[in-house]
Amino acid sequence: MKHSMITAAIASTLVWSAAAQTAPPAAAAAPARAPRTADGHPDFSGVWWPGQDIGGRPAGGAAAGGGRGAGRGPGRGPAPVTFSSLYNSAAQAKAKTMGDKDDPSLDCTSTAFGTLNVSLFDVGAVGQIVQTPKFLIMLTETYNGFQIIPIDGRPHRDNVPPSNRGDAVGHWDGDTLVVDKTNFNDTSWISAEGRISFHSDAMHVVERYRRVDANTLEIEATVEDPQVLTKPWIVPKQTLHLAPFDQIMELGCSSSEVKALIDAAAEQSSKKN
């Protein structure tokens, strides 16, 4: 009797083990759906970032990838197409006369687009979106920047002066928000940190925002500037993640505080020349 019980137990264990090995793996839980506003449109509200701050580590402790320090290397393929890589001959000649000291961001001027190819970030790596029925408000940590984007179908304003970030209006294409930006000045750069990227006041930017799920935001953009570019710049698609905090900080800028940086950039430029 005892032998039969042991045999039965072993047989039962083998059957369970075989079933466990042959059973398909449990399906991963589907991502939570993107929230929607009362009028049925996707709600883009939240703090968004690449998954980590500049020079930091992403949530979960894995090594940070992508970010500002990423560059070319073995197995990384060709350098990505940038705004300035599409300069026409006149713009290329102008760029050769410029250096770090000419970067407008050293004087607390915001960029026209964004150093990480995300206009929400400007020169940082985190930004906040606040959405209302009429407006999408983008708040940037660095330089206390913001942009108010009407999303109710109204046209561009014709009574405002050109600005660093341009005049933006948005409209819905299904669940995608299309943002159209015009009326830029020509005194800001596309990005910062000495990356020569001047543009003209003829620049035109179209961005497409899509909230894939509760924690993921995808952004595509096309930048046209017929006065300095040989063709439109198709910005690499950016995937942002909902940050584990719900407010950004205030990171102001004072030109007096960065005077040493300006002087150092000018000295470095003079040595090169």
C-alpha positions as CSV (number, residue, x, y, z in Angstrom):
1,M,0.0,0.0,0.0
2,K,2.8,2.4,1.0
3,H,4.6,1.6,-2.3
4,S,1.5,2.3,-4.3
5,M,1.0,5.7,-2.6
6,I,4.6,6.7,-3.4
7,T,4.3,5.5,-7.0
8,A,1.1,7.5,-7.4
9,A,2.7,10.6,-5.9
10,I,5.6,10.4,-8.2
11,A,3.4,9.8,-11.2
12,S,1.3,12.8,-10.2
13,T,4.4,15.0,-9.9
14,L,5.7,13.9,-13.3
15,V,2.3,14.7,-15.0
16,W,2.3,18.2,-13.4
17,S,5.9,18.8,-14.4
18,A,5.2,17.7,-18.0
19,A,2.1,19.9,-18.1
20,A,4.1,22.9,-16.8
21,Q,6.8,22.4,-19.4
22,T,4.4,22.1,-22.3
23,A,1.9,24.8,-21.2
24,P,2.3,28.1,-23.1
25,P,3.7,30.9,-21.1
26,A,1.2,33.2,-19.4
27,A,0.5,36.2,-21.6
28,A,1.9,39.5,-20.3
29,A,-0.7,42.0,-19.0
30,A,-1.8,44.4,-21.7
31,P,-0.7,48.0,-21.1
32,A,-3.4,50.2,-19.6
33,R,-5.3,52.2,-22.1
34,A,-4.6,55.9,-22.6
35,P,-7.0,58.1,-20.6
36,R,-9.5,60.3,-22.4
37,T,-11.0,63.6,-21.7
38,A,-14.7,64.3,-21.3
39,D,-14.9,65.1,-25.0
40,G,-13.5,61.8,-26.0
41,H,-10.0,62.8,-27.1
42,P,-6.8,61.2,-25.7
43,D,-5.6,63.1,-22.7
44,F,-1.9,63.9,-22.9
45,S,-1.7,65.4,-19.4
46,G,1.3,64.3,-17.3
47,V,5.0,64.6,-16.8
48,W,7.0,63.0,-19.7
49,W,10.6,62.0,-20.0
50,P,12.8,59.5,-21.9
51,G,12.8,57.1,-18.9
52,Q,15.6,58.9,-17.0
53,D,16.9,62.4,-16.5
54,I,20.1,63.6,-18.2
55,G,23.0,61.5,-17.0
56,G,20.8,59.5,-14.7
57,R,19.5,55.9,-14.6
58,P,16.1,54.9,-15.7
59,A,13.5,53.6,-13.3
60,G,14.3,50.0,-12.4
61,G,18.1,50.6,-12.2
62,A,19.0,49.5,-15.8
63,A,21.7,51.4,-17.5
64,A,20.4,54.5,-19.2
65,G,20.3,54.4,-23.0
66,G,19.7,56.9,-25.7
67,G,20.1,60.2,-23.8
68,R,22.4,63.2,-24.5
69,G,25.6,61.3,-24.1
70,A,24.8,58.6,-26.7
71,G,26.8,58.8,-29.8
72,R,28.2,56.7,-32.6
73,G,30.2,53.6,-31.8
74,P,30.8,50.0,-32.9
75,G,27.6,48.5,-34.2
76,R,25.6,51.8,-33.9
77,G,25.4,52.5,-37.6
78,P,25.7,55.8,-39.4
79,A,25.2,59.1,-37.7
80,P,21.5,60.2,-37.7
81,V,20.4,63.0,-40.0
82,T,20.3,66.3,-38.1
83,F,18.9,69.7,-38.9
84,S,22.3,71.2,-39.6
85,S,23.4,68.2,-41.7
86,L,20.9,69.4,-44.3
87,Y,22.2,73.0,-44.6
88,N,22.5,74.4,-48.1
89,S,25.9,75.7,-49.2
90,A,25.3,79.3,-47.9
91,A,24.3,78.0,-44.5
92,Q,27.3,75.6,-44.4
93,A,29.6,78.6,-45.0
94,K,27.9,80.6,-42.2
95,A,28.1,77.6,-39.8
96,K,31.9,77.5,-40.3
97,T,32.2,81.0,-38.9
98,M,30.4,80.1,-35.7
99,G,31.2,78.3,-32.5
100,D,30.2,77.6,-28.9
101,K,30.2,81.3,-28.0
102,D,27.4,82.0,-30.5
103,D,25.0,79.6,-28.8
104,P,21.9,81.7,-27.8
105,S,21.1,79.3,-24.9
106,L,24.2,80.7,-23.1
107,D,22.2,83.9,-22.8
108,C,19.1,82.1,-21.5
109,T,17.4,82.0,-24.9
110,S,15.2,78.9,-25.4
111,T,15.7,76.7,-28.4
112,A,13.4,76.7,-31.4
113,F,12.9,72.9,-31.1
114,G,14.9,70.9,-28.6
115,T,18.3,69.5,-28.0
116,L,17.0,65.9,-27.5
117,N,14.7,66.3,-30.6
118,V,11.7,66.9,-28.3
119,S,10.2,70.4,-28.3
120,L,8.5,69.7,-25.0
121,F,12.0,69.4,-23.4
122,D,13.7,72.5,-24.9
123,V,17.2,72.1,-23.5
124,G,16.3,69.7,-20.7
125,A,15.0,66.1,-20.5
126,V,11.6,66.4,-18.9
127,G,8.4,68.4,-19.5
128,Q,4.8,68.6,-18.4
129,I,1.6,68.7,-20.4
130,V,-1.6,70.1,-19.0
131,Q,-4.7,69.6,-21.3
132,T,-8.0,71.4,-21.3
133,P,-10.8,71.3,-23.8
134,K,-9.4,74.3,-25.6
135,F,-5.7,74.2,-25.0
136,L,-2.7,71.9,-24.6
137,I,-0.1,73.6,-22.4
138,M,3.5,72.5,-22.5
139,L,5.7,73.4,-19.6
140,T,9.4,73.0,-19.7
141,E,11.7,72.7,-16.7
142,T,14.6,74.7,-18.0
143,Y,14.3,78.4,-18.5
144,N,10.8,78.4,-17.2
145,G,9.6,77.8,-20.7
146,F,6.0,77.2,-21.9
147,Q,3.9,77.0,-25.0
148,I,0.1,77.3,-25.2
149,I,-1.4,75.4,-28.1
150,P,-5.0,75.9,-29.0
151,I,-6.6,72.5,-29.9
152,D,-10.1,73.7,-30.9
153,G,-9.4,74.2,-34.6
154,R,-8.7,77.9,-34.6
155,P,-6.1,79.3,-37.1
156,H,-2.7,80.9,-36.4
157,R,-2.7,84.4,-34.9
158,D,-1.7,87.2,-37.2
159,N,-1.2,89.9,-34.5
160,V,1.7,88.5,-32.5
161,P,5.4,89.1,-33.1
162,P,7.8,86.3,-34.1
163,S,9.1,84.3,-31.1
164,N,11.7,81.6,-30.2
165,R,9.2,78.8,-30.0
166,G,6.9,80.1,-32.8
167,D,3.1,80.3,-32.8
168,A,1.4,76.9,-32.5
169,V,-2.1,75.6,-33.2
170,G,-3.3,72.1,-33.1
171,H,-6.1,69.9,-34.6
172,W,-7.2,66.3,-34.2
173,D,-6.6,63.7,-36.8
174,G,-8.4,60.8,-35.2
175,D,-6.6,60.1,-31.9
176,T,-3.4,62.0,-33.1
177,L,-2.9,65.6,-32.3
178,V,-1.3,67.5,-35.1
179,V,0.5,70.7,-34.0
180,D,1.5,73.3,-36.6
181,K,4.1,75.9,-35.7
182,T,5.0,79.1,-37.7
183,N,6.1,82.7,-37.0
184,F,9.5,81.9,-35.6
185,N,12.2,84.6,-35.1
186,D,15.7,83.9,-36.5
187,T,17.6,84.5,-33.3
188,S,17.3,81.1,-31.6
189,W,18.9,77.8,-32.5
190,I,17.2,74.4,-33.1
191,S,19.2,72.9,-30.2
192,A,21.8,74.1,-27.6
193,E,25.1,73.1,-26.0
194,G,27.1,74.6,-28.8
195,R,25.5,72.5,-31.5
196,I,25.4,75.0,-34.3
197,S,21.8,74.9,-35.6
198,F,20.6,78.4,-36.6
199,H,17.5,78.7,-38.7
200,S,15.6,81.4,-40.6
201,D,12.3,83.0,-39.8
202,A,10.7,81.0,-42.6
203,M,10.9,77.8,-40.6
204,H,7.7,75.7,-40.3
205,V,7.3,72.7,-37.9
206,V,4.6,70.1,-37.9
207,E,4.4,67.6,-35.0
208,R,2.2,64.6,-34.4
209,Y,1.5,63.4,-30.9
210,R,0.0,60.0,-30.1
211,R,-0.6,58.5,-26.7
212,V,0.0,54.8,-27.3
213,D,-1.1,53.7,-23.9
214,A,-1.3,55.1,-20.4
215,N,2.5,55.3,-20.0
216,T,3.7,55.9,-23.6
217,L,3.7,59.0,-25.8
218,E,5.0,59.0,-29.4
219,I,6.0,62.1,-31.2
220,E,6.9,62.6,-34.9
221,A,7.9,65.9,-36.5
222,T,8.9,67.4,-39.8
223,V,10.9,70.7,-39.9
224,E,11.0,72.8,-43.1
225,D,13.2,75.8,-43.7
226,P,13.6,76.6,-47.4
227,Q,16.1,79.4,-46.7
228,V,18.7,77.2,-45.0
229,L,17.9,73.6,-45.7
230,T,18.2,71.6,-48.9
231,K,15.1,69.5,-47.9
232,P,12.8,69.0,-44.9
233,W,14.3,67.5,-41.8
234,I,12.3,64.4,-40.7
235,V,13.0,64.2,-37.0
236,P,13.6,60.7,-35.6
237,K,10.4,59.4,-33.9
238,Q,10.6,60.0,-30.1
239,T,9.1,57.7,-27.5
240,L,8.5,59.3,-24.1
241,H,7.4,57.6,-20.9
242,L,5.1,58.8,-18.1
243,A,7.4,59.9,-15.2
244,P,6.9,58.5,-11.7
245,F,6.3,62.0,-10.4
246,D,3.5,64.5,-11.3
247,Q,5.2,67.9,-11.2
248,I,8.3,69.4,-12.8
249,M,10.7,71.7,-11.0
250,E,11.7,75.3,-11.6
251,L,15.1,75.5,-13.2
252,G,15.6,79.2,-14.0
253,C,18.4,80.8,-15.9
254,S,20.4,84.0,-15.3
255,S,22.8,85.3,-17.9
256,S,25.0,86.6,-15.1
257,E,25.4,83.0,-13.8
258,V,26.5,81.7,-17.2
259,K,28.9,84.6,-18.0
260,A,31.8,82.3,-17.1
261,L,30.5,79.8,-19.7
262,I,30.2,82.4,-22.3
263,D,33.8,83.7,-21.6
264,A,35.2,80.1,-21.7
265,A,33.4,79.4,-25.0
266,A,34.8,82.6,-26.5
267,E,38.3,81.8,-25.3
268,Q,38.1,78.2,-26.7
269,S,36.8,79.6,-30.1
270,S,39.7,82.1,-30.3
271,K,42.3,79.3,-29.7
272,K,40.7,77.3,-32.5
273,N,41.1,80.2,-34.9
